[in-house]
Amino acid sequence: MSFFVALGGACCNLRSLKLEMAVAPDILYSRYSGFGTCLAPIYTGCVYLETLWVKFPLLDPRTADYETGTGLPLIPSNIKDLLLQPVSHLRAKTVFVKTTSLNKHITDNLESLSLVLDTITDELVTLITSNVHKLVELCLEDEPVTQPNLPEDLTNVGLQALGLCHNLRHLSLTRRCCDFRRVNDFGILMLADGCKQLRTIRFGGFSKVSDAGYAALLHSGKDLKKFEVSNGSCLSDLACLDLDKAAPNISEVRLLNCALLTSDTAISLAPCTNLKVLDLSGCKSIADSGLVSISQLPNLTLLDLAGADITDAGLSALGNGRCLISSLCLRGCRRIGSNGIASLLCGTGTINKTLVSLDIGNVPRISCRAVTVIARNCEQISSLCLRNCLLITDSSLEVLGSMRCDSSKCSLRMLDLAYCSKLSRNFLRHFEPPLFRGLRWLGVGKNVVQRRGCSPTVAEVLERKPGLTICCNACDMGCRNKCHPDIRFLQ
């Protein structure tokens, strides 16, 4: 509590404030000194704030403030960029309700709004669109425990209200676990008709929206640069036809877990020469013919094909292509093997010179030969994921650890070995100096470290390499699993 009081009193000229806490102290959950009491000194003291991001567990609907119906404390009227993560929709509504006693209100200057809610509702969306007239960026995400019932849900009415935000440039509407069952093509068509200046679109969980709705969004304006759809169960190859003409400046396409997509989508994207990011993770029908088209994209730097139905022949086409890929994910592509990795990195293309991040986890046929090819042909690689590759042994570590060991600089910074069950009990000896000189993060998983008689131990390796972090919890790269996910756009 004293921290918030001191911050509000000493930093009156503060312009930008971002607060994030993975685990909140008990005082923030108290009924008498909860959310309103703790953050009110900041709101009242920092009157020049323009950017406010609050990522606290104290905003969770289970807290005392939610149970008693208390609204959020008055937020400074100068705020232009607001993020609350998470917050209940009931308390979020109190931010946008104007009162006659105030000359200035947050809605007068607000341009960017991001909320992670318990439920996105028509009432909240309508309240935002009718009061925030300068809105340029809107990110709304929810994760309801069960499928919401009316009126506590988003329907076509809410999408129609969003269509009134003619200045909107960036829009994100996502739902986790459940889906937006009451939104269909009609609502998307009304949105597309009103918002013709969208540059970024991110939709997740719209199970009733078909190609007609998505195509209307893609053809609504020429300014679109980023397009993302996740769990689009009705999205097929037809939506991306003539995308290069509808959105000539598009640079990022992410179509995640869209079961109806096939290689025809990748072929349709081939004319999009400005494309830099292509994420088709979870689209299991993407095959080798799609890779042949993708390999000709001249500006592509990130490619995610996790779970795709590609083979070694497809990787050969990518290895002979002209794209400048720096980040490649092949996780769960079970039909590829070490021969495919050799074709990828020993081809006539440039990928072996540009690749810095490679994920080949959960691929059963990846062996020590693949690791040897990576070490010899990709000296600049900094991030390598080998998790759950059951053929990886200690000899692979010897090859990786000796990469540029005679140089003052070693490029490999992050290595994931979680669930590599063939590693010996004493595999950590390969991480002692001078091997893996530049390594900063190592993922090993509990199943390996908990073996008895390991020498050296994790503590001994850390003592000899103070700059190294060893994760024993099987986290993804960088241990971001338990941190607040970022719903904002990277512009």
Long-range contacts (C-beta under 8 A, 24 or more apart in sequence): 1-27, 1-33, 1-37, 1-38, 4-38, 4-39, 4-41, 4-42, 5-41, 7-41, 7-42, 7-45, 7-46, 8-41, 8-42, 8-43, 8-44, 8-45, 8-46, 9-41, 9-45, 11-45, 11-46, 12-45, 12-46, 12-47, 12-48, 13-48, 14-46, 14-48, 14-49, 15-48, 15-49, 15-50, 15-51, 16-49, 16-50, 16-51, 16-52, 17-42, 17-46, 17-49, 17-51, 17-52, 17-53, 18-51, 18-52, 18-53, 18-55, 19-53, 19-54, 19-55, 19-56, 20-53, 20-55, 20-56, 20-483, 20-484, 21-55, 21-56, 21-57, 22-57, 22-482, 22-483, 22-484, 23-57, 24-56, 24-57, 24-58, 28-56, 28-57, 28-58, 28-63, 29-58, 29-63, 29-64, 30-64, 31-64, 31-68, 34-58, 34-63, 34-64, 34-65, 34-70, 35-59, 35-63, 35-65, 35-70, 35-72, 35-73, 36-65, 36-70, 36-72, 36-73, 39-73, 40-73, 43-73, 43-74, 43-75, 43-76, 44-74, 46-76, 47-76, 47-78, 48-76, 48-78, 49-76, 49-78, 49-79, 50-78, 50-79, 50-80, 50-81, 51-79, 51-80, 51-81, 52-76, 52-79, 52-81, 52-82, 52-83, 53-81, 53-82, 53-83, 53-85, 54-83, 54-84, 54-85, 55-83, 55-85, 55-484, 59-84, 59-85, 59-86, 59-87, 59-88, 59-91, 60-86, 61-86, 61-88, 61-118, 65-91, 66-90, 66-91, 71-95, 75-106, 76-106, 77-102, 77-104, 77-105, 77-106, 77-108, 77-109, 78-109, 79-106, 79-109, 79-110, 80-109, 80-110, 80-111, 80-112, 81-110, 81-111, 81-112, 82-106, 82-110, 82-112, 82-113, 82-114, 83-113, 83-114, 83-115, 83-488, 84-114, 84-115, 84-116, 85-114, 85-115, 85-116, 85-484, 85-487, 86-116, 86-117, 86-118, 87-115, 87-116, 87-117, 88-117, 88-118, 89-117, 89-118, 89-119, 89-120, 89-121, 89-124, 89-142, 89-152, 92-117, 92-124, 93-123, 93-124, 93-127, 96-127, 96-128, 96-131, 96-132, 97-127, 97-131, 98-131, 107-131, 107-132, 107-133, 108-134, 109-134, 110-134, 110-135, 111-135, 111-136, 111-137, 112-136, 112-137, 112-138, 113-137, 113-138, 113-139, 114-138, 114-139, 114-140, 114-172, 114-487, 114-488, 115-139, 115-140, 115-141, 116-141, 116-142, 116-143, 116-487, 117-141, 117-142, 118-142, 118-143, 118-144, 119-144, 119-148, 119-152, 119-153, 120-153, 120-154, 120-158, 120-173, 120-175, 121-148, 121-151, 121-152, 121-153, 121-154, 121-158, 122-151, 122-153, 122-154, 122-155, 122-157, 122-158, 122-161, 123-151, 125-154, 125-158, 125-161, 125-162, 126-157, 126-158, 126-161, 129-161, 129-162, 129-164, 129-165, 130-161, 130-164, 134-167, 135-165, 135-167, 135-168, 136-167, 136-168, 136-169, 136-170, 137-168, 137-169, 137-170, 137-171, 137-489, 138-162, 138-165, 138-168, 138-170, 138-171, 138-172, 139-170, 139-171, 139-172, 139-202, 139-487, 139-488, 139-489, 140-172, 140-173, 140-174, 141-172, 141-173, 141-174, 141-175, 141-176, 141-204, 141-487, 142-174, 142-175, 142-176, 143-175, 143-176, 143-177, 143-178, 144-175, 144-177, 144-178, 145-177, 146-178, 147-178, 147-179, 147-181, 148-178, 150-182, 153-180, 153-182, 154-180, 154-182, 154-183, 155-182, 155-183, 155-187, 156-182, 156-183, 156-184, 156-186, 156-187, 156-190, 157-187, 158-183, 158-187, 159-183, 159-187, 159-188, 159-190, 159-191, 160-187, 160-190, 160-191, 162-191, 162-194, 162-195, 163-190, 163-191, 163-192, 163-193, 163-194, 163-195, 164-194, 165-194, 165-195, 166-194, 166-195, 166-196, 166-197, 167-197, 168-195, 168-197, 168-198, 169-197, 169-198, 169-199, 169-200, 169-223, 170-198, 170-199, 170-200, 170-489, 170-491, 171-195, 171-198, 171-200, 171-201, 171-202, 172-200, 172-201, 172-202, 172-203, 172-487, 172-489, 173-202, 173-203, 173-204, 173-206, 174-202, 174-203, 174-204, 174-205, 174-230, 174-487, 175-204, 175-205, 176-204, 176-205, 178-205, 179-205, 179-206, 179-207, 179-208, 179-231, 180-205, 180-206, 180-207, 180-208, 181-207, 181-208, 182-208, 183-208, 183-209, 184-208, 184-209, 184-213, 185-209, 185-210, 185-212, 185-213, 185-216, 187-213, 188-213, 188-214, 188-216, 188-217, 189-213, 189-216, 191-217, 192-216, 192-217, 192-219, 192-220, 193-220, 195-220, 196-220, 196-221, 197-221, 197-223, 198-223, 198-224, 199-223, 199-224, 199-225, 199-226, 200-224, 200-225, 200-226, 200-227, 200-489, 200-491, 201-226, 201-227, 201-228, 202-226, 202-228, 202-229, 202-489, 203-228, 203-229, 203-230, 203-232, 204-228, 204-229, 204-230, 204-231, 205-230, 205-231, 206-232, 207-231, 207-232, 207-233, 207-234, 208-234, 209-234, 209-235, 210-234, 210-235, 210-236, 211-235, 211-236, 211-238, 211-239, 214-239, 215-239, 215-241, 218-243, 218-246, 218-247, 219-246, 222-246, 222-247, 222-248, 222-249, 223-249, 224-249, 224-250, 225-249, 225-250, 225-251, 225-252, 226-250, 226-251, 226-252, 226-253, 226-254, 226-489, 227-252, 227-253, 227-254, 228-252, 228-253, 228-254, 228-255, 228-256, 228-279, 229-254, 229-255, 229-256, 229-258, 230-254, 230-255, 230-256, 230-257, 230-258, 231-256, 231-257, 231-258, 232-257, 232-258, 233-258, 233-259, 233-260, 234-260, 235-260, 235-261, 236-260, 236-261, 237-261, 237-262, 237-264, 237-265, 237-268, 240-265, 240-268, 240-269, 241-268, 242-268, 243-268, 243-269, 243-271, 243-272, 244-271, 244-272, 244-273, 248-274, 249-274, 250-274, 250-275, 251-275, 251-276, 251-277, 251-299, 252-276, 252-277, 252-278, 253-277, 253-278, 253-279, 254-278, 254-279, 255-279, 255-280, 255-283, 256-280, 256-281, 256-282, 256-283, 257-281, 257-282, 257-283, 258-282, 258-283, 259-283, 259-284, 259-285, 260-285, 261-285, 261-286, 262-286, 262-287, 262-290, 263-287, 263-288, 263-289, 263-290, 263-293, 264-290, 265-290, 266-290, 266-291, 266-293, 266-294, 267-293, 269-293, 269-294, 269-297, 270-294, 270-296, 270-297, 272-297, 273-297, 273-298, 273-299, 274-299, 275-299, 275-300, 276-300, 276-301, 276-302, 277-301, 277-302, 278-302, 278-303, 278-304, 279-303, 279-304, 280-304, 280-305, 280-308, 281-305, 281-306, 281-307, 281-329, 281-331, 282-306, 282-307, 283-307, 283-308, 284-308, 284-309, 285-309, 286-310, 287-314, 288-313, 288-314, 288-317, 290-314, 291-315, 291-317, 291-318, 292-317, 294-318, 294-321, 294-323, 295-320, 295-321, 295-322, 295-323, 295-349, 296-321, 296-322, 296-323, 297-323, 298-322, 298-323, 298-324, 299-323, 299-324, 300-324, 300-325, 301-325, 301-326, 301-327, 301-354, 302-326, 302-327, 302-328, 303-327, 303-328, 303-329, 304-328, 304-329, 305-329, 305-330, 305-333, 306-330, 306-331, 306-332, 306-333, 306-359, 307-331, 307-332, 307-333, 308-333, 309-333, 309-335, 310-335, 310-336, 311-335, 311-336, 311-340, 312-336, 312-337, 312-339, 312-340, 312-343, 313-340, 313-343, 314-340, 315-340, 315-341, 315-343, 315-344, 316-340, 316-343, 316-344, 316-347, 318-344, 318-347, 318-349, 318-351, 319-343, 319-344, 319-345, 319-346, 319-347, 319-348, 319-349, 319-351, 319-352, 320-347, 320-348, 320-349, 321-349, 321-351, 322-349, 322-350, 323-349, 323-350, 323-351, 324-350, 324-351, 324-354, 325-351, 325-354, 325-355, 326-354, 326-355, 326-356, 326-357, 327-355, 327-356, 327-357, 328-355, 328-357, 328-358, 328-359, 329-358, 329-359, 330-358, 330-359, 330-360, 330-363, 331-359, 331-360, 331-361, 331-362, 331-363, 331-385, 332-361, 332-362, 332-363, 333-360, 333-363, 334-362, 334-363, 334-364, 334-365, 336-360, 336-363, 336-365, 337-363, 337-365, 337-366, 337-367, 337-370, 338-365, 338-366, 338-367, 338-369, 338-370, 338-373, 341-366, 341-370, 341-373, 341-374, 342-369, 342-370, 342-373, 345-373, 345-374, 345-377, 345-378, 346-373, 346-377, 352-377, 352-378, 353-380, 355-380, 355-381, 356-380, 356-381, 356-382, 356-383, 356-411, 357-381, 357-382, 357-383, 357-384, 358-383, 358-384, 358-385, 359-384, 359-385, 360-385, 360-386, 360-389, 361-385, 361-386, 361-387, 361-388, 361-389, 361-416, 362-387, 362-388, 362-389, 363-389, 364-389, 364-390, 364-391, 365-391, 366-391, 366-392, 367-391, 367-392, 368-392, 368-393, 368-395, 368-396, 368-399, 371-396, 371-399, 371-400, 372-396, 372-399, 374-400, 375-399, 375-400, 375-402, 375-403, 379-403, 379-404, 379-411, 380-411, 381-411, 381-412, 382-411, 382-412, 382-413, 382-414, 383-412, 383-413, 383-414, 383-415, 383-477, 384-412, 384-414, 384-415, 384-416, 385-415, 385-416, 385-477, 386-415, 386-416, 386-417, 386-420, 387-416, 387-417, 387-418, 387-419, 387-420, 387-443, 387-445, 387-474, 388-418, 388-419, 388-420, 389-420, 390-420, 390-421, 390-422, 391-422, 392-417, 392-420, 392-422, 392-423, 393-422, 393-423, 393-424, 394-423, 394-424, 394-427, 394-430, 397-423, 397-427, 397-430, 397-431, 398-430, 398-435, 400-436, 401-430, 401-431, 401-435, 401-436, 402-435, 405-434, 405-435, 405-437, 409-438, 410-436, 410-437, 410-438, 410-439, 411-438, 412-436, 412-438, 412-439, 413-438, 413-439, 413-440, 413-441, 414-439, 414-440, 414-441, 414-442, 414-477, 414-478, 415-439, 415-441, 415-442, 415-443, 416-443, 416-476, 416-477, 417-442, 417-443, 417-444, 417-445, 417-448, 418-443, 418-444, 418-445, 418-448, 418-474, 419-445, 419-447, 419-474, 420-445, 420-448, 421-447, 421-448, 423-448, 425-451, 425-452, 425-453, 425-454, 425-455, 426-454, 426-455, 426-456, 428-454, 428-455, 428-456, 428-457, 428-458, 428-461, 429-455, 429-456, 431-461, 431-465, 431-468, 432-456, 432-461, 432-464, 432-465, 433-464, 433-465, 439-465, 439-468, 440-467, 440-468, 440-469, 441-468, 441-469, 441-471, 441-477, 441-478, 441-479, 442-468, 442-469, 442-470, 442-471, 443-470, 443-471, 443-474, 443-475, 443-477, 444-470, 444-471, 444-472, 445-472, 445-473, 445-474, 446-472, 446-473, 446-474
